Amino acid sequence: MPAAQGWRIDEAARAQVLAAYEVESLRDDQELGRLTDFAAALCGAPVALINVVAQHRQHFLVRTGYHGPETPPETSFCSVSMHGSAPMVVPDAMCDPRFADNPQVLGAPFIRFYAGVPLKSDDGVPLGSLCVIDSEPHPEGLSALQLQGMTTLAGQVMARLRDSRDAAAWRATDNANHRALTESHNRFRVLADSMPQMVWSTLPDGYHDYYNARWYEFTGMTEGSTDGAEWNGMFHPDDQEGAQELWQHSLATGEPYQIEYRLRRRDGVYRWTLGRALPLRDETGAIVRWFGTCTDIDEAKQASDEREIIAHELSHRIKNIFAVISGLISFAARANPAFRSIADDLRERVTALGRAHDFVRPHSAHSRPEADQRSLRGLLDQLFSPYQSSDGARIVVTGEDVSIDDRSATPLALLFHELATNATKYGALTNDTGRIAVQIAAESDTIILRWIETGGPAIATPPASTGFGSQLIELSAVRQLGGKVTRDWQPGGLAVTMQIPALAFSRN
């Protein structure tokens, strides 16, 4: 009868389990050969085999004493023994009805004695057997010691098969990872080479080991010639030290790297370039790589410099216009003495506007004011300087600072100039003891400005009408800044509260 008759197993599933062991890699394995040599000697048989039985083929992985061809599974003794739970011993195949008419008994190799121990996976899937064969019968079969030895040897065979399986799984995983990494690397190179920027990357210690095609195209350098620290030699000599220091700082702290420097083009011309880099971190937060770009900003830099020159020139001309207007007012006042008081007020207002403009206008490094040009408190200090005493305590500004720009500086200058001028003529600054407190507070999306005078002449009754100065305050605070003004004529002095939207102070 066919050897496998009587067992129903899922051969497709068994084939998948068997494939995981990559048994062909163990063919004629020396370690397994020592096991079959010992099995043959232990059992006094001339032949010992390690068989792995596939659906359509029987693999003789290792042979001791046998050099014949592999036999089909249908006539294989091992196809029967591998399904058992214990060693199968056939003392005389001619007397065993299962094998008496087997071609391997009636013909070569003329099997009369067979003893096989099943080889099974960890899940109990039959794989094959370790067996010994003789052309002479062994009526006594195997002794207890021989059975124990064969079982032990079969365990060693399975250990070797598991090693093969685990190594195959590791290779498959490693190959998959390698393919994925190669594919990812290729995608990155294609993406990086298609970008208009120069792209580079470094190891965690800052060693440059990759540049895209755009870098070599721009610099004209050969591939690999700017690896390591050689990249810094491509910068203008005046920029190398600063770039190196900033790069070392980023490496030490993990902070993003950003700097403008002059990079040498392939024709030897240095062009302004924006360099940026960010760290790539693993799940523990450790930096595993830095990725950076170099962007040619030379034309934008030149355009920016030209705009700055034009802005400085325009600002200078506007400042001259203020001076011309003040001169014209003074000239008119001398020609018309009756106009002098009005001319003085008008000239002071123009001067206040000039101070505001001078504070927020574009400056060079040498002319820039000490205070932040975006600071409301800085602007107020500039405006109030003519009214302060030597100790600067006549007008005290407290509270939060607010960012301003050139748009809000003009109405703010007019507003506070009028308040200070009126205080000088009628309020707290008419004597030596009066004081003014300017308070700045932010409440939600509104800035509250408070002007509080104390120590000036006592106010018996509030003014019956508002003059030009008061109207100018309304114009600045309400119409130009979109705020609200409240006056409180207290006996001790004027208190003015201005509520102005925060958005009116700065475009940002």
Helices and strands as residue ranges (DSSP letters): H 11-19, G 23-26, H 30-43, E 47-53, E 58-64, G 73-75, H 78-81, E 88-90, G 93-95, H 103-106, E 113-120, E 126-134, H 144-194, E 198-202, E 208-211, H 213-219, G 230-234, H 237-253, E 257-264, E 270-281, E 287-296, H 298-335, G 337-339, H 340-360, H 376-384, G 385-387, E 395-399, H 406-425, G 428-430, E 435-443, E 446-454, H 468-474, I 475-480, E 484-490, E 493-501, G 502-504
